[in-house]
Structure formats: structure tokens, C-alpha cells
Amino acid sequence: MKDKRGFTLIELLAVIVVLAIVMVLAVTTVLPMMGQSREKAFRIEATNAVKYAGDAYDLFNLGEIDINKDSTKSCYNSTTNKMCFTIDELIDLQLYQVDKGIFLGKVDIDLTNRNQPIYTLYFKKNDEFRIVGEQFNTYVDYGELNNAAWDNKYNSCTCS
């Protein structure tokens, strides 16, 4: 009698079905975690942008930068007690270390109470995430904005 080696068609199909089930389970658990991780990383970058705007405000108070002279993007209005830094300006000041064009937006600073300024962030990464919010923990997703609305409202500083 011949010595038969190998797998039958039924055995191969069973292995393929088991692998497909394992792959479906892995994909359905890994993909949502990847999305959550990307969103968490974006929110960390948003918090960093606010922190660096605070650093720029401190440098302004120390006389290290004069945004009315050194900058064409950011602004300060002593009458309204408002200050604004664009993300590009924070990069130009070498406070924020990211590539230009990846993150866009601005940080408005209300200096009515100089002991506790209010930071309002308008921040986006490409077309993936957009948030608008105050301080560090009350950011809200503002994903329904289209690019034209973003460009008109949130991509430039006004301190009036």
C-alpha cells in the first residue's frame, strides 16, 4: 500500500476558515484602537500647542519677542487685552517642533485676568481632526467645518 502524505482538501479548508475568523476578530479589535490612538495623539498635540502659546506669551511679557514688530501673523491688542498666536508663528519662534502644514490653526489668549488667561484653541490636522475649545480639557470635536469655513474663521489671528 502507498504511503500517503499531505492534507486533505477538507483539512485545508478548515484551517483557512479558522484563520479567517481569527483575522476578522483581530481587525475588528485593532482598527478601533488605532483610531483612538491617533485621536489621543492629536489631542496631545493640541495641548502642546496651547502650552507653547503660553510660553510665547511669557516670552512676550519678558520682552524677548515683540509680536507687533517681529510677527506678521500673530497679534496683541492692549485695549481688548487679547493676544493670538498662529501655529505657524509658534513654529517660526521655534517653540513648537512640528512640520509646517501638518497642523494648522491658532491659539487666542484672553488676558482680561492676567493671573489666569483663557486660552481658546482652533486646531486641525490635515482633514482628519478639527477641534475648537478652551483651556486644556474642554476641547470639542468640530469636524463638520468644511475647509472654506476653516480658512475664513480659524486660520488667522484677529485681536479686536
C-alpha positions, 0 to 999 in steps of 0.5 A: 500500500502507498504511503500517503502524505499531505492534507486533505482538501477538507483539512485545508479548508478548515484551517483557512476558515479558522484563520479567517475568523481569527483575522476578522476578530483581530481587525475588528479589535485593532482598527478601533484602537488605532483610531483612538490612538491617533485621536489621543495623539492629536489631542496631545498635540493640541495641548502642546500647542496651547502650552507653547502659546503660553510660553510665547506669551511669557516670552512676550511679557519678558520682552524677548519677542515683540509680536507687533514688530517681529510677527506678521501673523500673530497679534496683541491688542492692549485695549481688548487685552487679547493676544493670538498666536498662529501655529505657524508663528509658534513654529517660526519662534521655534517653540513648537517642533512640528512640520509646517502644514501638518497642523494648522490653526491658532491659539487666542489668549484672553488676558482680561485676568492676567493671573489666569488667561483663557486660552481658546484653541482652533486646531486641525490636522490635515482633514482628519481632526478639527477641534475648537475649545478652551483651556486644556480639557474642554476641547470639542470635536468640530469636524463638520467645518468644511475647509472654506469655513476653516480658512475664513474663521480659524486660520488667522489671528484677529485681536479686536 
